[in-house]
Amino acid sequence: MTLPEGPIPENDSLRLKNAMEELEFLNEVSVQVGHAASAEEAEKAVISTCVQRLKAEQGAIWRMSTAEVSPLHTVARVFEGGIPGLPVRLNLQILDWIQRLQSPLLSNYVVTDTRFKHGPKGPPSGLRSLLAVPLFHHNKQIIGLLAVLNSKQPGGFTESDQRLLRIIGIQCQQLQENARLAAEERKLQELEKELVAARQIQHSLLPSAMPTVAGYEFAGWYEPARQVGGDLYHIDQIGNHIHMAVADVSGKGRPACLYMVNV
């Protein structure tokens, strides 16, 4: 392969510089995420790296919420300036803009930005500049936001900052999806434990021993179609008489089991 002689064209040099910067940033974030012990720690590590690298006062990951009080639920937040412990929040006007356009938002003058109609309450308290990228689910539905707030740089956030944050947003999407799947897995494990306990209780209601009668053998076997079920049998010996009962509650699973226990 023969390399071209002479200086590298300016456009190619800029693309190479951008590519190197992106790789360096991605590697830095990957290292931090790799050292995290949980999804929560990984998300906080992502924000911390973004805040430091993009020179912002605060950073946060928000998840979309159906709550009436606030449509955004804070997953993690990092402070690197401003008033520690005083979080800056987004208002509905900014969120609506991001949802409608489904694209990153860069605003270095939120107060005077004509894209937002803040209303009588004005812009969010303490918010001067904002760089936010939407986080998407597989079906292109917005599931959250990754944002850095209040740039500490003289010129504010730049297009280069937006490009870098957008790349990290893709990694955040995967973290959010992993966290969701992990939460579902924990719920399934808890349900499995409850069903195992219910199965043990149900089996304890069945006869633990069979009557002994000369010339006869008695045996019982119970195996529900699911973890628990609505079938029931009982056998008892009173004097010279053997009493047997078999019942089958309509349906399967937990509803049938609950009805069977009441019987």
C-alpha positions in Angstrom: 0.0 0.0 0.0 1.4 3.4 -1.0 0.7 6.3 1.2 0.0 9.7 -0.4 2.8 12.2 -0.3 2.5 15.7 1.1 0.3 17.1 3.9 -3.0 15.5 4.8 -6.0 17.5 3.4 -7.6 19.7 6.1 -11.0 17.9 5.9 -9.4 14.5 6.3 -7.3 15.9 9.1 -10.4 17.1 10.9 -12.2 13.9 10.4 -9.2 12.0 11.8 -9.0 14.2 14.8 -12.8 13.8 15.5 -12.5 10.0 15.1 -9.6 9.9 17.5 -11.4 12.1 20.0 -14.5 9.9 19.8 -12.5 6.7 20.3 -10.7 8.2 23.3 -13.9 9.3 24.9 -15.6 6.0 24.3 -12.6 4.1 25.7 -12.7 6.3 28.8 -16.4 5.7 29.3 -16.0 1.9 28.7 -13.3 1.7 31.3 -15.4 3.4 33.9 -18.4 1.3 33.1 -16.3 -1.9 33.2 -15.3 -1.1 36.8 -18.9 -0.6 37.9 -20.4 -3.2 40.1 -24.0 -2.5 39.0 -26.1 -0.8 36.4 -26.7 2.1 38.7 -22.9 2.6 39.2 -22.3 2.3 35.5 -24.9 5.0 34.7 -23.3 7.3 37.3 -19.9 6.6 35.9 -21.1 7.6 32.4 -22.5 10.9 33.7 -19.4 11.6 35.7 -17.2 11.1 32.7 -19.4 13.3 30.5 -19.6 16.1 33.1 -15.8 16.2 33.5 -15.0 15.8 29.8 -17.6 18.3 28.6 -16.9 20.7 31.5 -20.4 21.0 32.9 -21.7 21.8 36.4 -24.2 18.9 36.4 -25.1 15.8 34.5 -28.1 13.5 34.7 -29.8 10.5 33.2 -33.6 10.8 33.2 -36.1 8.0 32.5 -39.5 8.8 31.0 -42.2 8.4 33.6 -46.0 8.2 33.5 -46.3 10.1 36.8 -48.5 13.1 36.7 -46.2 15.2 39.0 -43.1 14.8 36.7 -42.7 13.1 33.3 -39.0 12.5 34.1 -37.6 10.2 36.7 -34.0 10.9 37.7 -31.9 7.7 37.4 -28.6 9.2 38.4 -27.1 12.7 38.8 -23.6 14.1 39.2 -22.5 17.5 40.5 -19.2 19.2 39.5 -20.1 22.8 40.3 -22.9 25.2 41.0 -24.6 24.6 44.3 -23.9 21.0 45.4 -27.1 19.1 46.1 -29.3 21.6 44.3 -30.4 19.8 41.1 -31.4 21.7 38.0 -34.6 20.3 36.4 -36.1 20.5 32.9 -39.5 21.9 32.3 -42.2 20.5 30.0 -41.4 23.0 27.2 -37.9 21.7 26.8 -39.0 18.1 27.1 -41.7 18.7 24.6 -39.2 20.1 22.1 -37.0 17.0 22.4 -39.9 14.6 22.1 -41.3 16.3 19.0 -38.0 16.5 17.1 -36.5 13.4 18.6 -33.1 14.9 18.2 -30.3 16.3 20.5 -30.8 19.8 22.0 -28.0 22.3 22.4 -28.8 25.7 24.0 -26.2 28.0 25.5 -28.8 30.6 26.4 -31.9 28.8 27.7 -33.5 32.0 29.1 -33.6 33.8 25.7 -33.9 30.7 23.5 -36.9 31.3 21.2 -37.5 27.6 20.7 -39.1 27.4 24.1 -42.2 29.2 25.5 -41.5 28.9 29.2 -44.7 30.6 30.3 -45.2 32.8 33.3 -42.9 30.7 35.5 -40.0 31.3 33.2 -37.2 28.8 32.4 -36.1 26.2 35.0 -34.4 27.8 38.0 -30.6 27.8 37.7 -30.5 26.5 34.1 -28.3 28.6 31.9 -27.1 26.2 29.2 -28.1 22.7 28.2 -26.9 19.8 26.1 -29.2 16.8 26.0 -29.6 13.7 23.8 -32.7 11.5 23.8 -32.3 7.8 24.6 -34.3 5.5 22.4 -35.8 2.0 22.8 -35.5 -0.5 19.9 -38.8 0.8 18.4 -37.5 4.4 18.3 -39.6 5.4 21.3 -37.9 7.9 23.6 -37.3 6.2 27.0 -35.1 8.8 28.6 -32.6 11.6 28.3 -28.8 12.0 28.9 -27.9 15.6 29.6 -25.1 17.9 30.9 -26.2 21.2 32.3 -24.5 24.7 32.7 -21.3 24.7 30.7 -18.2 26.0 32.5 -16.5 26.9 29.2 -16.5 30.5 28.1 -18.3 29.8 24.8 -20.6 27.2 26.2 -21.3 23.7 24.8 -20.2 23.1 21.2 -21.2 21.0 18.2 -18.3 18.7 19.0 -19.6 18.3 22.6 -23.0 17.3 21.1 -21.4 14.8 18.8 -19.6 13.1 21.7 -22.6 13.1 24.0 -24.7 11.6 21.2 -22.3 8.7 20.9 -22.3 8.1 24.6 -26.1 8.2 24.5 -26.1 5.1 22.4 -24.1 3.3 25.2 -26.6 4.7 27.8 -29.5 3.2 25.8 -27.9 -0.2 26.2 -27.3 0.4 30.0 -31.0 1.4 30.3 -32.1 -1.8 28.5 -29.8 -4.0 30.6 -31.2 -2.4 33.8 -34.7 -3.0 32.6 -34.0 -6.6 31.8 -32.2 -7.1 35.1 -35.2 -5.7 36.9 -37.6 -8.0 35.1 -35.3 -10.9 35.9 -35.3 -10.0 39.6 -39.1 -9.9 39.5 -39.3 -13.3 37.8 -36.9 -14.8 40.4 -39.0 -13.4 43.3 -42.1 -14.8 41.6 -40.4 -18.2 41.2 -39.5 -18.2 44.9 -43.1 -17.4 45.9 -44.4 -20.2 43.6 -42.0 -22.7 45.1 -43.2 -21.7 48.6 -46.8 -22.0 47.5 -46.1 -25.4 46.0 -44.6 -26.7 49.2 -47.6 -25.4 51.2 -50.0 -27.0 48.8 -48.2 -30.4 49.0 -48.3 -30.1 52.8 -52.1 -30.1 52.6 -52.1 -33.6 51.0 -52.0 -36.8 53.0 -48.5 -37.5 54.3 -49.2 -41.2 54.8 -51.6 -43.8 53.4 -53.8 -46.1 55.5 -52.6 -49.7 56.1 -55.4 -52.2 55.3 -54.8 -55.9 54.8 -55.4 -56.9 51.2 -55.2 -53.3 49.9 -52.6 -50.9 48.8 -53.1 -47.2 48.6 -50.9 -44.7 46.8 -51.3 -41.1 45.8 -49.5 -38.9 43.3 -49.9 -35.2 42.7 -48.2 -33.2 39.8 -49.9 -29.9 38.7 -49.5 -28.7 35.2 -47.8 -25.6 36.6 -46.0 -24.8 39.8 -49.3 -25.0 41.7 -52.8 -26.1 40.7 -56.4 -26.8 41.8 -56.4 -30.5 42.2 -56.9 -32.1 45.6 -57.2 -35.6 47.1 -57.6 -36.9 50.6 -57.8 -40.3 52.2 -58.5 -41.2 55.8 -59.3 -44.2 57.8 -62.0 -44.1 60.5 -62.4 -47.4 62.2 -63.0 -50.0 59.6 -63.9 -47.5 56.9 -61.7 -45.8 54.3 -62.8 -42.4 53.2 -61.4 -41.0 49.9 -62.0 -37.7 48.2 -60.8 -36.3 44.9 -61.5 -32.7 43.7 -60.6 -30.8 40.6 -61.0 -27.0 40.7 -61.7 -25.5 37.2 -58.7 -23.7 35.8 -54.9 -23.9 36.4 -52.2 -22.1 38.3 -52.5 -19.7 41.2 -56.3 -18.9 41.0 -57.2 -22.6 41.1 -54.7 -23.2 43.9 -56.2 -20.4 46.1 -59.7 -21.8 45.6 -58.4 -25.3 46.4 -56.8 -24.1 49.7 -60.1 -22.7 50.8 -61.8 -26.0 50.2 
